[in-house]
Amino acid sequence: MNLAIVGYGKMGRLIEQLAPQYGFAVKLKLDSDNNASGEGITRQNLSGVDAAVEFSVPSATLGNVERLASLGVNMVVGTTGWLDHLERVRSVVEKTGIGFVWSPNYSIGVSVFLRIVSETARLLANEAEYGAWAWEIHHGAKKDAPSGTLLKLVEEIKKSGYHRPVSVSSNRAGAHPGTHEIGFDSPADTIALRHTARSREGFARGALRAARWVVGKKGLFEFREILSELG
């Protein structure tokens, strides 16, 4: 299978390194030098590509998605900070009939962590004495704060019936790959739930598994919804 990498930063280079383990040959690599305004996403460049993985910057994601979809390219999007456009993307996916997988985080561990946080929030939803916080730290070069993952965790807390305020905070420093912490505190005790990534490798491997899965598919899917189907 042929893979296009849209956004050739640290994640893009790691995906290129690991791609052969998932049955992919990298046919196209696009970055700010050859795709500054989407000019690299052409029918000629994408000819023969089975899937694209998009890890660019939030300001470029929507344009990249629309151009790829117009060429019938199935894709996995790992960029965060674009979810205000999710309904527009959903419409594009339906109109073009492509397969599309999105997630704020492609770590298997984070997908499990989301379920743990959701269940904990559900159990404490009616325990009024418990207040909640959400905190994260990432490397200094990360563009969005709070991260898409933290916002997704807060969304899951609220969807689980916990409607009290959640204090949200972020730090950006050094080379930290990412830690997310959710806590619930009462006068009697504290519950702290934490996920810490050791490297970007887990994100890259999850994205490649999703890319392999989305080949030949149609529709919009969230990564954690398809976990049980991934090979």
DRENDRENDREN-429413 format. One line per field, with one value per residue (C-alpha): residue in one letter; x, z, y. Coordinates in steps of 0.5 Angstrom, whole numbers, plus 2048, in hexadecimal, padded with zeros to 3 digits. Each point is the difference from the previous one (the first is absolute). Layout:
N
residu = c(a, ...)
u = c(X, ...)
w = c(Z, ...)
v = c(Y, ...)
END
This chain:
231
residu = c(m, n, l, a, i, v, g, y, g, k, m, g, r, l, i, e, q, l, a, p, q, y, g, f, a, v, k, l, k, l, d, s, d, n, n, a, s, g, e, g, i, t, r, q, n, l, s, g, v, d, a, a, v, e, f, s, v, p, s, a, t, l, g, n, v, e, r, l, a, s, l, g, v, n, m, v, v, g, t, t, g, w, l, d, h, l, e, r, v, r, s, v, v, e, k, t, g, i, g, f, v, w, s, p, n, y, s, i, g, v, s, v, f, l, r, i, v, s, e, t, a, r, l, l, a, n, e, a, e, y, g, a, w, a, w, e, i, h, h, g, a, k, k, d, a, p, s, g, t, l, l, k, l, v, e, e, i, k, k, s, g, y, h, r, p, v, s, v, s, s, n, r, a, g, a, h, p, g, t, h, e, i, g, f, d, s, p, a, d, t, i, a, l, r, h, t, a, r, s, r, e, g, f, a, r, g, a, l, r, a, a, r, w, v, v, g, k, k, g, l, f, e, f, r, e, i, l, s, e, l, g)
u = c(800, 802, 800, 800, 803, 7FD, 804, 807, 802, 803, 7F9, 801, 807, 7FE, 7FA, 805, 805, 7FA, 7FC, 803, 7FE, 7F9, 800, 801, 805, 801, 7FE, 7FF, 803, 7FD, 802, 800, 805, 7FC, 7F9, 800, 7F9, 7FE, 803, 804, 7F9, 7FF, 7FD, 807, 803, 7FB, 7FF, 800, 800, 7FC, 800, 802, 802, 800, 804, 801, 7FE, 7F8, 800, 802, 7FC, 7F9, 803, 804, 7FA, 7FB, 806, 801, 7F9, 7FF, 805, 7FC, 806, 7FE, 804, 802, 800, 804, 801, 7FC, 7FD, 7FC, 7F9, 7FC, 800, 7FE, 7F9, 802, 805, 7FA, 7FD, 806, 801, 7F9, 800, 806, 7FF, 807, 802, 802, 803, 801, 803, 803, 805, 801, 803, 7FD, 801, 7FD, 7FA, 7FF, 802, 7FA, 7FB, 803, 7FF, 7F9, 7FE, 803, 7FC, 7F9, 801, 802, 7FB, 7FB, 805, 800, 806, 804, 803, 804, 807, 803, 808, 805, 807, 803, 806, 802, 7FF, 7F8, 7FC, 7F9, 7FF, 7FC, 801, 7FB, 801, 7FE, 7FA, 7FE, 801, 7FC, 7FA, 800, 7FF, 7FA, 7FD, 800, 7FB, 806, 7FD, 804, 806, 806, 807, 804, 807, 806, 808, 805, 807, 806, 7FF, 7FB, 7FC, 7F9, 7FD, 7F9, 7FD, 7F8, 7FF, 7FA, 800, 7FC, 801, 801, 805, 803, 7FF, 806, 800, 806, 803, 807, 803, 807, 801, 7FC, 801, 7F9, 7FD, 803, 7FF, 7F8, 800, 803, 7FB, 7FA, 803, 801, 7F9, 7FD, 802, 7FA, 7FB, 7FB, 7FD, 803, 802, 804, 806, 7FD, 7FA, 804, 805, 7FD, 800, 808, 805)
w = c(800, 7FF, 805, 800, 806, 800, 805, 800, 807, 806, 800, 7F8, 800, 806, 7FB, 7FA, 805, 802, 7FA, 7FD, 806, 7FE, 7F9, 7FD, 7FB, 801, 7F9, 802, 806, 800, 805, 800, 7FA, 7FB, 803, 803, 7FD, 7FE, 7F9, 802, 800, 7F9, 7FC, 7FD, 807, 803, 7FA, 803, 807, 805, 806, 803, 807, 801, 806, 7FE, 804, 802, 7FB, 7FA, 802, 7FD, 7F9, 800, 802, 7FA, 7FB, 802, 800, 7F9, 7FD, 804, 804, 807, 806, 807, 804, 806, 800, 806, 801, 7FA, 803, 7FF, 7F9, 801, 7FD, 7FA, 7FF, 802, 7FA, 7FB, 802, 7FE, 7FA, 7FD, 803, 803, 806, 806, 807, 805, 807, 805, 802, 7FC, 806, 802, 808, 7FF, 7FD, 806, 804, 7FD, 802, 807, 801, 7FD, 805, 806, 7FE, 800, 807, 803, 7FC, 806, 805, 801, 805, 7FA, 7FC, 7FA, 7FC, 7FA, 7FE, 7FB, 7FE, 7F9, 7FD, 7FF, 7F8, 801, 7FC, 804, 807, 803, 7FC, 7FC, 804, 807, 7FD, 7FE, 807, 802, 7FB, 802, 808, 7FE, 7FB, 806, 804, 804, 7FF, 806, 7FE, 7FD, 802, 7F9, 800, 7FB, 800, 7FB, 801, 7FE, 7FC, 804, 7FB, 804, 807, 801, 807, 802, 808, 804, 807, 806, 808, 801, 7FA, 7FA, 7F9, 7FB, 7F9, 7FC, 7F9, 7FF, 7F9, 7FF, 7F9, 7FA, 7FD, 803, 7FC, 7FA, 800, 802, 7FA, 7FB, 803, 7FE, 7F9, 7FF, 802, 7FC, 7FA, 7FC, 805, 7FF, 806, 806, 806, 806, 802, 807, 7FC, 7FC, 805, 800, 7F8, 800, 7FE)
v = c(800, 807, 805, 808, 804, 807, 804, 7FD, 803, 7FB, 7FC, 7FF, 7FE, 7FB, 7FD, 800, 7FC, 7FB, 7FF, 7FA, 7FC, 802, 7FE, 807, 803, 807, 803, 808, 804, 807, 806, 808, 800, 7FC, 801, 807, 801, 7F9, 800, 7FA, 7FC, 7FF, 7FA, 7FE, 800, 7FC, 7FB, 7F9, 802, 7FC, 804, 807, 801, 808, 802, 808, 806, 802, 806, 7FB, 7FA, 802, 802, 7FA, 7FB, 804, 7FF, 7F9, 7FE, 803, 7FB, 7FA, 7FF, 7FC, 803, 800, 807, 801, 808, 803, 807, 7FF, 7FD, 806, 7FE, 7F9, 801, 803, 7FA, 7FB, 803, 800, 7F8, 7FF, 804, 7FD, 7F9, 7FF, 7FC, 805, 7FE, 806, 800, 805, 7FB, 7F9, 7FD, 7F9, 802, 807, 7FC, 7FC, 806, 803, 7FB, 800, 807, 800, 7FA, 804, 806, 7FC, 7FD, 807, 804, 800, 801, 807, 801, 7FE, 805, 7FF, 802, 7FE, 802, 7FE, 802, 7FF, 802, 808, 7FF, 7FE, 805, 7FF, 801, 7FC, 7FA, 7FD, 7FA, 804, 803, 7F9, 7FE, 806, 7FE, 7F9, 802, 805, 7FB, 7FB, 804, 804, 807, 804, 804, 7FD, 804, 800, 801, 7FF, 801, 800, 7FF, 7FC, 7FA, 7FC, 7FB, 801, 7FF, 801, 800, 800, 800, 800, 803, 801, 801, 7F9, 7FE, 801, 7FB, 802, 7FC, 801, 7FE, 802, 7FE, 7FE, 802, 802, 7F9, 7FD, 806, 7FE, 7F9, 801, 805, 7FB, 7FA, 805, 802, 7F8, 7FF, 806, 7FE, 7FE, 803, 805, 805, 804, 7FC, 802, 7FC, 7FD, 7FD, 7FC, 7FD, 7F9, 800, 801, 7FB)
END
